[in-house]
Every structure is written in structure tokens, then in C-alpha cells.
Amino acid sequence: MRRLPGWVPLLLAAVLIGADQWLKLWARTHLNYADPAIAFVPGLLGFQLTYNTGAAWSLLAGATVPLAILRLLVGLGILGYLFARPQPRFLAVVLGLIAAGAIGNTIDGLRFGRVTDMLTSPALSAVTRALRAGEFPIFNIADSCVVLGTLLLIVMSLLPDRRRPVQPEQLR
């Protein structure tokens, strides 16, 4: 199985962290807190500035610094592991996504004591409302990286292993 060099997930994480931080800066300077959402892709994606002092869905609200430290340890731990032990391409990308998301939200937590969120999805809110779970939370690029990476990791774990079986003559 082909492995990615350790620097590739580091580069991927750096690009995603940069995009996350840029969008958060843009949101803080161009949007007003608690104003109604502004449609970007009508019915699919919009912008609305809010802040979160907890984790997903405001779990552990107010625990910003402990969460930031935990996120930092997870993100740097994953990147250190990927750098020291190159992994198969797909796994390296998935873990790079998760690390980028963890570090992106760490930066906000340590700098501002809260995480900047700005992306809304009317389509996802329609699903959560249909499930009687209220509006889908406002999120950011870092959150998307963690969720997408985690979902891909789960899917990957459910798929059969596609490695070629070891032939008996290879065991000698």
C-alpha cells in the first residue's frame, strides 16, 4: 500500500488551518454578531456570525481553555504520528483533516476564549428540524474538517480490507 510522506498531511493541515483562520477573520470583520444569516448559496449555505465557548453543539460551554489544550494535544499528536510513521494515503489525508480541525479551533480558543462560527446550512437545518432536533448548529471550516475526517474514518473502518493476501511462498 502506498504511503504518503509525512510532510504531505502537515501541508494539508497547514492549508486548511490557514483557510479556517482566514474565514474566521473575514467573519469577525464583515459580519455582525447575531444578525440574520446572509445567503451565499441559497438554500444550501450562508453566513451568520456567532461564537462558541464549548465543543460541538455547545457541549461543555465555558470550558474553552481546557478544550483548546485538549484539541491542541490531539491535533499535534496526530500530526507528529503522521510525520514519524507515514500512513497509507487515504488514512493520512483523513487524519490530516481531523488534526487541522482540532488545531484551527485551538487557535481561536486560546486567542479569543471562544471559537468563531459563521457557516449556516438551511439544508442541514431542514434535516435536523425533520428529526425534531432544532436548527443545525452554525459551524466553521475546522468543524467541517473534524466531522468529515471522522465520518471518512468510520466509513473506512467499515469497508473490507483491500490489501492483497500474503502468498504462502512469501512467508518462507
N, C-alpha and C positions, 0 to 999 in steps of 0.2 A: 504494500500500500504506500502510495507516495505521500511524503510528509512535507509540510511547509517549513521553510527555515524560520527560526524563532523570531526574526525581525519582522516578518510579514504580519502576524497578529498585533505586534507592537505598533506598526504603521497604521493598520486598520483602526486600532483603538485610538491612536492619536488623531486621525482624520475625523472619526465620529465624535470624539470629545471636543474637538475644535468646532465642528458643526453645531453640536449641542450648546456650547458656550456662546457661539455667535448668535444663535436663535434666541437664547435667553437674554442676551444683551439687547438685541433688537426689540424683544417684547417689553423689557423694562423701560426702554427709551421711546417706544412708539405706541404702546397700548396703555390704557388707564385701568387701574385695578377695579375689578367688579363691573366694568362696562359690559354691555351685551356683546355676545360673540359677533365677530365680523367674518362673513363667509369668504373662504378662499377658494374652495372647490364646493359650490353649493350642494348641500345635502350630504357631503362626504367629510369635509374638513374645514375648520375655521380657527380663528384666533380669539382667545379671551384670556387676559392676564389674571392669574391667581397665584397664591403661594401655599406651600405645604410644609409644615414643620414635622411631619411624620413620614411614614413609608406609604406604600400603595394604599389607595382608598383612605388616606389619612390615618392608617393604623399607627399606633404609638405616637400620636400627635404630641408635640412638645419635646420629644426625645431627639432633637436634631443632632447634637454633638455626638452622643453615643452611636446613633445610626450612621453618622458621617464616618466615624472611626471604623465601625464595622464594615461599611461599604468600601472604605479605602483598603482595609486589610484583605477583603475578598478580591477586589479589583487587582491590587498589586500582587497578591498571591497567585491569582490565575495567570497574569502576565509573566511573572517570574517562572512559574511552572512551564508555560509555553516556550519561553526563551531557553530554559535549561533542558527541556525534553520536548523537542519538536514532535508534533502530533499529526495524524492524518489531516488532509486539507479541510474537510468539512468540519471536523471537530475543532480544529484550530480557529476557523472563522467563527463558529458558534461561541466558543469560549471567549474569543476576542470581543464579540458583541456584548456579552454579559459583563466582561471587565470594563469595557468602555462606558456602559450604562452606570455601573457602580461608581466609577471614578467621576463621571460627569456630574452626578448628583452629590457626590462628596464635596466637590469644589464649591457648589452653592451652599451646602450645609455649613461648611467651615467659614466661608467668606461672609455669608449674609445671615446665617442662623435659620435659614429656610430655603426650600427648593422652589425655583421659579417654574411654573407650569403655564402653558399657553395654547396647547393644541386641543381642539374640541372635535368631536366626531358625531354629528347628528345620526349617522347610520348606526354607529355602535350604541348610541343612546336609545335608538328605536328598539334594538335587540334587548338591552337591559330593562327598558320600560316594559316590553312584552313579557319579560321574565319577572316582572314586578320587583325589580331591584333598583328603581330610580334611574337617574341620569348616569351615563358613563362618565367617569372622572376625567377632569382636564389633566393633560399629561404633557410630556416633553420628549425630545429625541432620546435622552438617556433612558427614560422609562420604556420607550419603544424598543431600544436595544436589549434591555433585560428581558422583556416579555417575549420578543421574537426569538432571542437566543435560547431562552428556557423552553419555549414551545418546540423549537427545532431539536433541542437536546432530547426532549421527551419522544418526539417522533422518531428520531434516530435510534433511541433505545428500544423502540417497539418493532423496528424493521429487522428482518433476519440478517445475520452477519454474512456479508458477501465476499469474505476472504476465501481464497482458494483453499481447499482442504490439503493437508500435508500428505504427500505421497509416501508409501512405505519405504521406497528407496531413498527418500530424503532423510529418514530417521537414522540411517546407518552411519 
